[in-house]
Amino acid sequence: MKLAGRRILIAGSADPQTPEADLLYAHALIRELARALVLKGASFVVSFGKEPRLAGRNEGPSIIFDWTVAESINSALSTGKAEASGPSGKLIATVATEKTFCQVPQQRLELYNGLRSAKAISMDFLEPGWTSGAVRRQRQAQLADMLIAVSGGEGVEHLALEMASYGKQVIPLDIELGASCRDGSGGAPKLFREALKDPTLFFTVRPDESGPELLDRCSVRAGAVPASDVTTAVLRLLEALVSPKVFYVRLLNKDLAEYAPVEQFFRSVVDPIVTELGLEPLQMGIGLNEFAWMNQAIFDSLHHSHVAVVDLTGLRNNCFMELGYALGRPQRVILTAQKGTSLPFDSIALETYLWDPSKPPDELRKELREHWSRNINMPPLVRPRGLR
């Protein structure tokens, strides 16, 4: 898998009573891993807020890892080794609440404000009052392409379930630090053991690779393996993963006049952009079919794809049904249509790239890149509501 453009969430925590040496090892590993990922062009989901320490301590390593990740990102950004934004959006996506700024520790304000001044952060604010960890994790799972889980408890386990439900990759590490809230059923170490038995529940590697063998190489062996060696092993596993899928919703009836320009648009414009972004096109009727009937193939594939490119040229009912499903998931959606398409009321309110078949492919690709960058991380149409 191409790591450039992938949005990664590194999440976890440690028991407030965990031995300091073990916690320092975890921070060293996460610092090195985040640095390696940002140098490969990855982007991140990072939470900004409190920085709790070990029990009875006002200094020393934190029992969470967000600020360590932010430090590595900022170091690469300040030395010109990372860009503040790219095709997948800002370098950092964060899910904020009305309390976020006041929770940032004084000693972290310079780092936080520096990242904001560099325009490296995109903020998705939750509805006022919706500050629960569960709601925040649901949105993080939508934003991220991949989870790297480190120790932790219920929060990490919930994130893993959310990510897996979207068909996204989950990489648990076996660092045993407990959980900040002393909850859960074992956190990332438990997930690591389960993944060794059946990695397909957590991630998918290319056919020429072995998931269990690659994951076993990532074991810290109770801190006996140098952080640099674990980082190398994790990167090797990540690069062996299959690429995220982009599901195509489009007119497929070859008997219709609009078919030829739509086919040309997807083959000469959409396919190259998707491939350029390190993603894999998925279109019904092309490639291997794993399903007994077409409807199951369509909705299962759409459900588990990272992005849906929905082209409404021809105003086909099935395309609108699949668009509605994707928006309701909520799914990342890139909406397109041939110039001149008269979109109905509900869909016309969504930003749609109206491509002109008379323009050369390189100009259309440039326009689609810009549209993709603006819209790929749009928030869900419907926000949670109810009792708070």
LUMNUDREN-330992 format. One record per residue (C-alpha): y, z, x. Coordinates in Angstrom, 3 decimals, padded with zeros to 6 digits, always signed. Each point is the difference from the previous one (the first is absolute). Last residue first. Layout:
N
+----------+----------+----------+
:        y :        z :        x :
+----------+----------+----------+
:        Y :        Z :        X :
...
+----------+----------+----------+
END
This chain:
388
+----------+----------+----------+
:        y :        z :        x :
+----------+----------+----------+
: +014.518 : +025.829 : -026.801 :
: -001.371 : -001.046 : -003.385 :
: +000.189 : -003.725 : -000.670 :
: +001.095 : -002.966 : +002.036 :
: -001.339 : -002.081 : +002.827 :
: +002.019 : -003.113 : +000.903 :
: -000.723 : -003.421 : -001.457 :
: +000.952 : -003.240 : +001.763 :
: -001.541 : +001.209 : +003.260 :
: +002.250 : +000.005 : +003.078 :
: +000.701 : -003.240 : +001.926 :
: -001.627 : -000.034 : +003.417 :
: -000.786 : -003.732 : +000.297 :
: +003.195 : -001.139 : -001.731 :
: +002.712 : -000.638 : +002.563 :
: -002.345 : -000.932 : +002.866 :
: -001.988 : -002.368 : -002.235 :
: +003.139 : -001.790 : -001.240 :
: +001.193 : -000.521 : +003.578 :
: -003.391 : -001.274 : +001.141 :
: -000.161 : -002.256 : -003.091 :
: +003.335 : -001.613 : +000.897 :
: -001.070 : -000.706 : +003.575 :
: -003.335 : -001.393 : -001.206 :
: +001.822 : -002.284 : -002.450 :
: +002.186 : -001.339 : +002.812 :
: -003.062 : -000.659 : +002.183 :
: -001.783 : -001.700 : -002.914 :
: +002.746 : -002.630 : -000.542 :
: +001.970 : +000.217 : -003.260 :
: -000.826 : -002.262 : -002.961 :
: -002.563 : +002.492 : -001.311 :
: +002.791 : +002.528 : -000.743 :
: -001.236 : +003.561 : -000.087 :
: +001.319 : +002.517 : -002.488 :
: -000.639 : +003.375 : +001.629 :
: -000.045 : +002.471 : -002.857 :
: +001.909 : +003.272 : -000.269 :
: -001.256 : +001.692 : -003.158 :
: +002.174 : -000.152 : -003.155 :
: -001.327 : -003.500 : -000.726 :
: -003.451 : +001.537 : -000.490 :
: +000.816 : +001.826 : -003.226 :
: +002.079 : -002.810 : -001.547 :
: -002.185 : -003.050 : +000.573 :
: +000.345 : -002.137 : +003.155 :
: +001.204 : -003.578 : -000.407 :
: -001.422 : -001.672 : +003.124 :
: +002.657 : -002.313 : +001.429 :
: -000.658 : +000.915 : +003.614 :
: -003.718 : +000.651 : +000.453 :
: -000.968 : +003.640 : -000.391 :
: -000.363 : +003.088 : +002.191 :
: -000.560 : +003.760 : -000.335 :
: -001.108 : +002.150 : +002.919 :
: -001.735 : +003.079 : -001.391 :
: -001.026 : +003.270 : +001.630 :
: -002.217 : +001.649 : -002.608 :
: +000.660 : +002.728 : -002.556 :
: -002.745 : -000.193 : -001.479 :
: +002.221 : -001.011 : -002.914 :
: +001.810 : -002.708 : +001.929 :
: -003.302 : -001.522 : +001.130 :
: -001.490 : +000.086 : -003.499 :
: +003.114 : -001.566 : -001.485 :
: -000.082 : -002.760 : +002.600 :
: -003.687 : -000.579 : -000.786 :
: +000.798 : -000.424 : -003.705 :
: +002.959 : -002.246 : +000.817 :
: -002.191 : -002.201 : +002.197 :
: -002.665 : -000.171 : -002.730 :
: +002.596 : -001.222 : -002.494 :
: +001.065 : -002.919 : +002.213 :
: +003.756 : -000.612 : +000.252 :
: -000.437 : -003.277 : +001.931 :
: +001.548 : +001.450 : +003.146 :
: -000.352 : +003.781 : -000.202 :
: -001.042 : +000.638 : +003.609 :
: -001.239 : +003.533 : +000.659 :
: -000.564 : +001.081 : +003.599 :
: -001.870 : +003.281 : -000.365 :
: +000.075 : +002.394 : +002.952 :
: -002.361 : +002.623 : +001.435 :
: -003.001 : -001.254 : -001.962 :
: -002.394 : +002.465 : -001.620 :
: +000.938 : -000.529 : -003.655 :
: +000.487 : -003.752 : +000.410 :
: -003.483 : -000.395 : +001.461 :
: -001.603 : +002.120 : -002.715 :
: +002.050 : -001.772 : -002.650 :
: -000.821 : -003.542 : +001.055 :
: -003.634 : +000.521 : +000.988 :
: -000.770 : +001.838 : -003.243 :
: +001.579 : -002.795 : -002.013 :
: -001.940 : -002.630 : +001.988 :
: -003.553 : +001.189 : -000.610 :
: -002.865 : +001.145 : +002.210 :
: +002.165 : +001.194 : +002.863 :
: -000.133 : -000.281 : +003.801 :
: +001.579 : -003.467 : +000.258 :
: +000.438 : -001.423 : +003.495 :
: +003.070 : -002.099 : +000.803 :
: +002.363 : -001.966 : -002.251 :
: -000.520 : -000.137 : -003.760 :
: +002.206 : +003.008 : -000.692 :
: +002.636 : +000.454 : +002.661 :
: +000.185 : +002.703 : +002.658 :
: +002.354 : -000.571 : +002.927 :
: -000.434 : +002.341 : +002.995 :
: +002.916 : +001.925 : +001.500 :
: +001.331 : +000.131 : +003.554 :
: +003.558 : -000.801 : -001.078 :
: -000.242 : -003.514 : +001.472 :
: -003.134 : -000.548 : -002.077 :
: +001.864 : +000.814 : -003.228 :
: +002.960 : -002.154 : +001.042 :
: -002.244 : -002.946 : +000.951 :
: -001.987 : +000.203 : -003.277 :
: +003.126 : +000.236 : -002.192 :
: +001.844 : -003.054 : +001.340 :
: -002.212 : -003.021 : +000.737 :
: -003.162 : +000.864 : -001.972 :
: +001.635 : +002.012 : -002.764 :
: +002.888 : -002.393 : -000.578 :
: -002.241 : -003.104 : +000.179 :
: -002.355 : +001.466 : -002.598 :
: +002.938 : +000.842 : -002.262 :
: +001.441 : -003.514 : +000.456 :
: -003.369 : -001.604 : -000.897 :
: -000.853 : +002.311 : -002.931 :
: +003.223 : -000.506 : -001.966 :
: -001.274 : -003.201 : -001.622 :
: -003.005 : +001.751 : -001.531 :
: -003.556 : -001.266 : +000.455 :
: -000.568 : +002.042 : +003.160 :
: +000.073 : +003.267 : -001.943 :
: +000.530 : +002.721 : +002.612 :
: +003.466 : +001.356 : -000.883 :
: +000.700 : +003.091 : +002.061 :
: -000.857 : +003.650 : +000.708 :
: -000.811 : +000.242 : +003.695 :
: -001.337 : +003.295 : +001.347 :
: +001.202 : +001.087 : +003.434 :
: -002.710 : +001.893 : +001.878 :
: +000.430 : +002.450 : +002.858 :
: -001.614 : -001.160 : +003.258 :
: -003.479 : +001.194 : +000.904 :
: -000.085 : +002.910 : +002.403 :
: -000.932 : -000.582 : +003.653 :
: +003.606 : +000.493 : +001.160 :
: +000.041 : +003.428 : -001.620 :
: -003.234 : +001.023 : +001.706 :
: +001.234 : -001.072 : +003.442 :
: +003.269 : +001.807 : -000.604 :
: -001.894 : +003.169 : -000.873 :
: -002.110 : -000.256 : +003.159 :
: +003.040 : -000.487 : +002.243 :
: +001.730 : +002.968 : -001.624 :
: -003.100 : +002.134 : +000.504 :
: -000.034 : -000.928 : +003.693 :
: +003.703 : +000.835 : +000.394 :
: -000.477 : +003.353 : -001.751 :
: -002.573 : +001.007 : +002.616 :
: -003.425 : +000.820 : -001.492 :
: -000.965 : +003.696 : +000.126 :
: +002.155 : +000.908 : -003.012 :
: -002.901 : +001.043 : -002.210 :
: -001.815 : -003.269 : +000.737 :
: +003.140 : -002.033 : -000.838 :
: -002.088 : -002.546 : -001.938 :
: +001.517 : -003.501 : -000.023 :
: -003.065 : -001.575 : +001.645 :
: -001.994 : +001.182 : -003.016 :
: +002.273 : -002.115 : -002.187 :
: -000.798 : -003.183 : +001.919 :
: -003.749 : +000.682 : -000.091 :
: +000.024 : +000.834 : -003.710 :
: +001.969 : -003.151 : -000.870 :
: -002.074 : -002.434 : +002.048 :
: +001.730 : -003.323 : +000.794 :
: -001.019 : -003.674 : -000.345 :
: +000.363 : +000.087 : -003.778 :
: +003.679 : +001.035 : +000.256 :
: +000.754 : +003.602 : -000.913 :
: +000.493 : +001.597 : -003.397 :
: +001.430 : +003.464 : -000.580 :
: -000.573 : +003.226 : -001.909 :
: -002.925 : -000.441 : -002.395 :
: -001.347 : -002.729 : +002.293 :
: -000.293 : +002.624 : +002.751 :
: -003.149 : +001.497 : -001.521 :
: -001.648 : +002.690 : +002.145 :
: +002.717 : +000.095 : +002.676 :
: +002.584 : -000.069 : -002.779 :
: -001.436 : +003.160 : -001.547 :
: +000.283 : +001.815 : +003.343 :
: +003.596 : -001.162 : +000.421 :
: +000.836 : +001.017 : -003.586 :
: -001.135 : +003.542 : +000.807 :
: +002.130 : -000.013 : +003.151 :
: +002.946 : -001.421 : -002.025 :
: +000.178 : +002.847 : -002.509 :
: -002.814 : +002.531 : -000.345 :
: -000.234 : +000.839 : -003.676 :
: +003.675 : +000.551 : -000.743 :
: +002.219 : +003.017 : +000.469 :
: +001.371 : +002.131 : +002.814 :
: +003.572 : -001.029 : -000.862 :
: +000.754 : -001.282 : +003.522 :
: -003.551 : -001.294 : +000.357 :
: -002.696 : +000.572 : +002.622 :
: +000.422 : -001.259 : +003.532 :
: -003.281 : -001.867 : +000.638 :
: +000.860 : -003.453 : +001.393 :
: -002.669 : -002.357 : -001.368 :
: +002.191 : -003.008 : -000.805 :
: -000.036 : -001.747 : -003.385 :
: +000.850 : -003.732 : -000.193 :
: +000.656 : -001.137 : -003.586 :
: +000.509 : -003.731 : -000.691 :
: +001.456 : -001.141 : -003.304 :
: -001.895 : -001.124 : -003.103 :
: +002.633 : +001.511 : -002.270 :
: -002.404 : +002.719 : -001.150 :
: -000.795 : +000.666 : +003.674 :
: +003.650 : +000.851 : +000.652 :
: +000.152 : +002.428 : -002.914 :
: -003.268 : +001.684 : +000.978 :
: +001.097 : +000.359 : +003.632 :
: +003.369 : +001.383 : -001.082 :
: -001.728 : +002.594 : -002.184 :
: -002.232 : +001.081 : +002.882 :
: +002.992 : +000.261 : +002.326 :
: +001.896 : +002.145 : -002.500 :
: -003.019 : +002.140 : -000.848 :
: -000.562 : +001.032 : +003.624 :
: +001.376 : -000.972 : +003.385 :
: -001.779 : -001.298 : +003.150 :
: +001.601 : -003.312 : +001.059 :
: -000.242 : -003.011 : -002.319 :
: +001.016 : -003.510 : +001.051 :
: +000.838 : -001.781 : -003.247 :
: +000.500 : -003.767 : -000.337 :
: +002.134 : -002.549 : -001.805 :
: +002.609 : +002.531 : -001.091 :
: +002.555 : -000.354 : -002.800 :
: -002.329 : +000.518 : -002.968 :
: -001.724 : +002.951 : +001.678 :
: +003.391 : +001.553 : +000.734 :
: +000.876 : -000.303 : -003.714 :
: -003.119 : +001.906 : -001.015 :
: +000.585 : +002.536 : +002.778 :
: +003.459 : +000.848 : -001.338 :
: -001.354 : +000.545 : -003.501 :
: -002.753 : +002.286 : +001.333 :
: +002.366 : +001.942 : +002.265 :
: +002.111 : +001.040 : -002.956 :
: +003.724 : -000.719 : +000.120 :
: +000.474 : -001.740 : -003.324 :
: +003.067 : +001.991 : -001.113 :
: +002.394 : -002.894 : +000.484 :
: -002.022 : -003.271 : +000.017 :
: -001.368 : -000.846 : +003.417 :
: +002.236 : -001.689 : +002.524 :
: -001.328 : -002.944 : +002.008 :
: +001.824 : -000.103 : +003.293 :
: -000.072 : -002.842 : +002.526 :
: +000.505 : +001.150 : +003.560 :
: +000.787 : -001.978 : +003.167 :
: +003.654 : -000.655 : -000.797 :
: +000.914 : +001.148 : +003.539 :
: +002.301 : +002.573 : -001.613 :
: -002.953 : +001.316 : -002.006 :
: -002.159 : +000.365 : +003.097 :
: +002.853 : +001.766 : +001.799 :
: +000.626 : +002.285 : -002.978 :
: -003.598 : +001.221 : +000.090 :
: -000.130 : +000.433 : +003.776 :
: +003.357 : +001.800 : +000.113 :
: -000.942 : +002.122 : -003.008 :
: -003.270 : +001.189 : +001.527 :
: +001.291 : +003.205 : +001.635 :
: +001.674 : +001.003 : -003.250 :
: -003.282 : -000.282 : -001.903 :
: -000.147 : -002.623 : -002.796 :
: -000.538 : +001.905 : -003.266 :
: +003.571 : -000.521 : -001.251 :
: -000.416 : -003.767 : +000.345 :
: -003.259 : -000.205 : -001.940 :
: +000.868 : +002.168 : -003.007 :
: +000.965 : -002.779 : -002.451 :
: -003.307 : -001.625 : +000.851 :
: -001.030 : -002.590 : +002.568 :
: -002.953 : -002.347 : +000.449 :
: +000.449 : -001.562 : +003.407 :
: -000.446 : -003.495 : +001.374 :
: +000.547 : -000.398 : +003.735 :
: +000.385 : -003.210 : +002.013 :
: +001.829 : -001.591 : -002.927 :
: -001.585 : -002.863 : -001.910 :
: -003.326 : -001.787 : +000.373 :
: +001.625 : -003.095 : +001.526 :
: +001.821 : +002.159 : +002.557 :
: +002.397 : +002.901 : +000.303 :
: +001.420 : +002.401 : +002.580 :
: -001.642 : -001.955 : +002.798 :
: -002.150 : +001.647 : +002.672 :
: -000.101 : -000.015 : +003.801 :
: +003.788 : +000.070 : +000.332 :
: +000.090 : +003.353 : +001.770 :
: +001.558 : +001.793 : -002.989 :
: -002.574 : -001.440 : -002.417 :
: -003.005 : +000.940 : +002.125 :
: +001.261 : +003.560 : +000.410 :
: +000.896 : +000.215 : -003.702 :
: -003.533 : -000.956 : -001.016 :
: -001.531 : +002.565 : +002.334 :
: +002.329 : +002.727 : -001.238 :
: -000.689 : -000.895 : -003.648 :
: -003.756 : +000.403 : +000.552 :
: +000.583 : +003.444 : +001.512 :
: +002.308 : +000.824 : -002.910 :
: -002.727 : -000.834 : -002.503 :
: -002.745 : +002.040 : +001.665 :
: -000.492 : +003.245 : -001.913 :
: -000.869 : +003.425 : +001.452 :
: +003.003 : -000.278 : +002.284 :
: -000.268 : +000.631 : +003.715 :
: +002.146 : +002.724 : +001.606 :
: +002.936 : +001.852 : -001.507 :
: +000.716 : +002.528 : -002.736 :
: -003.487 : +001.531 : +000.187 :
: -001.565 : +002.763 : -002.128 :
: -002.736 : -002.305 : -001.311 :
: +000.057 : -003.404 : +001.678 :
: +002.964 : -002.190 : -000.836 :
: +001.335 : -001.727 : -003.117 :
: +002.158 : -003.122 : +000.462 :
: +001.667 : -000.590 : -003.353 :
: +001.045 : -003.396 : -001.240 :
: -000.456 : -003.662 : +000.806 :
: -003.217 : -001.692 : -001.051 :
: -000.974 : -003.138 : +001.925 :
: -001.559 : -003.275 : -001.156 :
: -000.192 : -002.280 : +002.993 :
: +000.482 : -003.441 : +001.551 :
: -002.320 : -001.695 : +002.465 :
: +001.281 : -002.426 : +002.624 :
: -002.509 : +000.623 : +002.775 :
: +002.513 : +002.250 : +001.781 :
: +000.250 : +002.037 : -003.199 :
: -003.754 : +000.530 : +000.024 :
: -000.177 : +001.109 : +003.636 :
: +002.827 : +002.509 : -000.471 :
: -001.589 : +001.361 : -003.174 :
: -003.315 : +000.458 : +001.819 :
: +001.621 : +001.723 : +002.978 :
: +001.960 : +002.441 : -002.142 :
: -002.998 : +000.573 : -002.268 :
: -002.234 : +000.815 : +002.962 :
: +002.539 : +002.319 : +001.636 :
: +000.629 : +001.704 : -003.359 :
: -003.728 : +000.583 : -000.477 :
: -000.374 : +001.409 : +003.529 :
: +002.931 : +002.355 : -000.599 :
: -001.708 : +001.256 : -003.171 :
: -003.226 : +000.753 : +001.854 :
: +001.907 : +001.880 : +002.727 :
: +001.938 : +001.978 : -002.626 :
: -003.167 : +001.397 : -001.576 :
: +000.130 : -000.444 : -003.812 :
: +001.501 : +002.912 : -001.943 :
: +002.519 : -002.059 : -002.024 :
: -002.935 : -002.270 : -000.947 :
: +000.733 : -003.597 : +000.946 :
: +001.328 : -003.058 : -001.789 :
: -000.683 : -003.629 : -000.784 :
: +001.518 : -003.434 : -000.405 :
: +000.503 : -003.151 : +002.044 :
: +001.076 : -002.716 : -002.444 :
: -000.017 : -003.545 : +001.325 :
: +001.881 : -003.089 : -001.192 :
: -001.518 : -003.159 : +001.496 :
: +002.593 : -002.488 : +001.209 :
: -001.507 : -000.487 : +003.432 :
: -003.454 : +001.597 : -000.031 :
: -001.897 : -003.308 : -000.302 :
: -003.468 : +000.834 : -001.174 :
+----------+----------+----------+
END
